[in-house]
Amino acid sequence: MNDRYTNTIARLILSLLVCASVLATACNKQKKRTETTEQTQTQPRKAERADKPNVKQEKLRALDEFSSIKDEKERALAIYDEIDTVLSHPRCVNCHPAGDSPYQGPDITRIGDTSPKPHQPLVVRGEDGFGAAGMRCETCHGEANFENVPGSPGWHLAPIEMAWEGKTPGAICEQIKDPERNGGKTLAQLTEHMQHDALVGYGWNPPAHLQPAPGSQKIFGELFAAWIEAGAPCPPIDRPR
């Protein structure tokens, strides 16, 4: 009788130990699944994202690099072509759209993301270029970048008269010089705007996942001033980029 009782107790203890072992194994597996899921949600997937940006900042030639061109007009046109590499860059064109909504991107840390896309969430310029009621630009865009959200004082879309999307270098050149379309700016005021405006300067200081405009605002401003001083000639409007 005592032996049967002892064997029963032993079998019961063994069963409890087996159950405990099974439960512990199951808990560990679930914990690993949870940790893996959390890592997947918080870390970029290698199949979709690069560890480092796959597009570097483009170079902008400095003013003295054009000194070998002796003809003044030819030199000025060459300088404007260099200026156009900034004006046609996504950091500029995204907020100079042909329609009523801006673009964003491309995200240079995401493999295969090579062109700007419509802004998400959908926004429109509104009556003053600062967005529609209830979805103003400053709702999301502060005075400085915040994580992956761009920011600069006075964030807004350029007037539709200054749309650069799809325009040739010559067409943009004529636009920016025209007071009827550039907000009534003189050439001197236009130079000041390009050299010192904070929103223009954002183009060289976007969040890390966006490619900056070529060069720097300082180099760009020097090129722009030299082009204006040389008479601000424009290339033919029908000449493609």
C-alpha positions in Angstrom: 0.0 0.0 0.0 2.8 2.4 1.0 4.7 1.4 -2.2 1.7 2.2 -4.4 1.2 5.5 -2.6 4.8 6.4 -3.0 4.8 5.5 -6.7 1.6 7.5 -7.3 3.2 10.6 -5.6 6.4 10.1 -7.7 4.4 9.9 -10.9 2.5 13.0 -10.0 5.6 14.9 -9.2 7.2 13.8 -12.5 4.0 14.9 -14.4 4.2 18.3 -12.8 7.9 18.6 -13.7 7.1 17.7 -17.3 4.3 20.2 -17.4 6.5 22.9 -15.9 9.2 22.2 -18.5 6.7 22.3 -21.4 5.2 25.6 -20.1 8.7 27.1 -19.7 9.7 26.1 -23.2 6.5 27.6 -24.6 7.0 30.8 -22.7 10.5 31.2 -23.9 9.4 30.7 -27.5 6.7 33.3 -27.1 9.2 35.7 -25.6 11.5 35.2 -28.5 8.7 35.8 -31.0 7.7 39.0 -29.2 11.3 40.3 -29.2 11.7 39.4 -32.9 8.4 41.2 -33.7 9.5 44.3 -31.8 12.9 44.4 -33.5 11.2 44.0 -36.9 8.9 46.9 -36.1 11.5 49.2 -34.8 14.5 48.4 -37.1 14.7 49.0 -40.8 14.3 45.8 -42.9 17.5 45.2 -44.8 15.6 44.1 -47.8 13.9 47.5 -48.1 16.4 50.0 -46.6 20.1 50.6 -46.9 22.3 51.0 -43.9 23.7 54.2 -45.3 22.2 56.8 -47.7 22.7 55.5 -51.3 22.9 59.0 -52.8 25.5 61.5 -51.7 25.1 65.3 -51.8 26.0 66.5 -55.3 28.8 69.0 -55.8 28.2 72.6 -56.7 31.1 74.3 -58.6 32.4 77.4 -56.9 32.5 80.8 -58.7 36.2 80.7 -59.3 35.9 77.5 -61.3 34.3 79.6 -64.1 37.1 82.1 -64.4 38.7 80.3 -67.4 35.6 81.2 -69.5 36.7 84.6 -70.9 33.5 85.6 -72.7 31.3 87.3 -70.1 27.9 86.1 -71.5 29.1 82.6 -72.0 30.5 82.5 -68.5 27.2 83.9 -67.1 25.2 81.2 -68.9 27.5 78.5 -67.6 27.0 79.9 -64.1 23.3 79.8 -64.6 23.5 76.2 -65.6 25.2 75.5 -62.3 22.5 77.5 -60.5 19.9 75.4 -62.2 21.2 72.2 -60.6 19.9 73.7 -57.3 16.6 75.1 -58.7 15.8 71.8 -60.3 16.7 69.7 -57.3 13.8 68.0 -55.3 14.5 70.2 -52.2 13.4 73.1 -54.4 10.9 71.7 -56.9 9.0 69.7 -54.3 7.6 73.0 -53.0 7.4 74.7 -56.4 4.8 72.2 -57.9 2.8 72.8 -61.1 -0.4 71.8 -59.2 -1.8 72.6 -55.8 -0.1 69.9 -53.8 3.6 69.6 -52.9 5.8 66.5 -53.3 8.1 64.8 -50.8 11.2 62.6 -51.0 12.9 60.7 -52.4 14.0 58.9 -49.2 17.7 58.2 -49.9 17.8 55.6 -47.2 15.2 53.5 -48.9 16.4 51.2 -51.7 14.7 52.0 -55.0 13.2 55.3 -53.8 14.6 57.5 -56.5 11.9 60.1 -57.3 9.6 62.5 -55.4 6.0 61.4 -54.6 2.9 63.3 -53.7 2.8 64.6 -50.2 1.3 62.3 -47.6 -1.1 63.1 -46.1 -2.7 64.9 -49.0 -2.5 68.7 -48.5 -3.3 71.6 -50.8 -1.8 75.1 -51.1 -4.9 77.0 -50.0 -5.6 80.6 -50.8 -2.3 81.9 -49.4 0.1 79.0 -50.0 0.2 78.0 -46.4 -2.4 75.2 -46.7 -6.1 74.8 -46.4 -8.1 75.6 -43.2 -7.6 72.7 -40.7 -4.5 71.5 -42.5 -2.1 74.4 -42.4 1.6 73.8 -43.2 2.7 74.7 -39.7 0.4 71.9 -38.3 3.2 69.5 -39.0 6.2 71.6 -40.2 7.7 73.6 -37.3 10.6 76.1 -37.4 13.2 73.3 -37.5 13.4 69.7 -38.5 11.9 67.2 -36.1 13.1 63.7 -36.7 12.1 62.9 -40.3 9.7 65.9 -40.6 11.2 68.9 -42.4 10.9 72.3 -40.8 11.8 75.9 -41.3 10.3 79.3 -40.4 7.4 80.2 -42.7 7.0 76.8 -44.3 4.7 77.2 -47.3 4.3 76.5 -51.0 5.7 78.8 -53.6 3.0 80.8 -55.6 1.7 79.0 -58.6 3.3 81.7 -60.7 6.6 80.3 -59.6 5.9 76.6 -60.4 9.1 75.0 -61.6 7.9 71.4 -61.9 8.5 70.3 -65.5 10.0 73.6 -66.7 13.2 73.9 -68.7 16.2 75.9 -67.3 15.4 78.8 -69.6 11.7 78.9 -68.5 12.6 79.0 -64.8 15.2 81.6 -65.6 12.6 83.9 -67.2 10.2 83.2 -64.3 12.5 84.2 -61.5 13.5 87.5 -63.1 9.9 88.5 -63.9 8.5 90.8 -61.1 5.0 89.9 -62.3 5.6 86.3 -61.2 8.4 86.6 -58.5 6.4 88.6 -56.0 7.5 92.0 -57.3 11.2 91.4 -56.4 13.9 93.4 -58.1 17.1 91.5 -59.1 18.8 92.9 -56.0 16.0 91.6 -53.8 16.0 88.3 -55.6 19.8 88.0 -54.8 19.1 88.8 -51.1 16.4 86.2 -51.1 18.5 83.5 -52.5 21.5 84.2 -50.3 19.8 84.7 -46.9 16.2 83.5 -46.9 15.8 80.7 -44.2 13.3 78.7 -46.2 15.7 78.7 -49.2 18.4 77.7 -46.8 16.4 74.6 -45.7 17.4 73.1 -49.0 20.8 72.4 -47.7 19.7 71.3 -44.2 16.9 68.7 -44.6 16.4 65.7 -42.3 19.0 62.9 -42.7 16.8 60.7 -45.0 16.6 63.5 -47.6 19.4 64.5 -50.0 20.5 68.1 -49.5 20.6 70.4 -52.5 24.0 70.6 -54.2 26.8 72.6 -52.5 25.8 75.2 -49.9 23.6 78.3 -49.7 26.9 80.4 -49.6 28.2 79.0 -52.8 24.8 79.2 -54.4 24.4 82.8 -53.4 27.8 83.7 -54.8 26.9 82.1 -58.1 23.6 83.9 -58.2 25.0 87.3 -57.4 27.7 86.9 -60.1 25.0 85.8 -62.7 22.9 88.9 -61.8 25.9 91.2 -62.0 26.7 89.8 -65.5 23.3 90.8 -66.8 21.4 87.6 -65.8 21.2 86.1 -69.3 18.9 83.1 -69.8 19.4 80.0 -72.0 16.8 79.4 -74.7 13.4 78.4 -73.2 13.1 75.3 -75.5 16.6 73.9 -74.5 16.1 70.8 -72.4 18.0 70.1 -69.2 
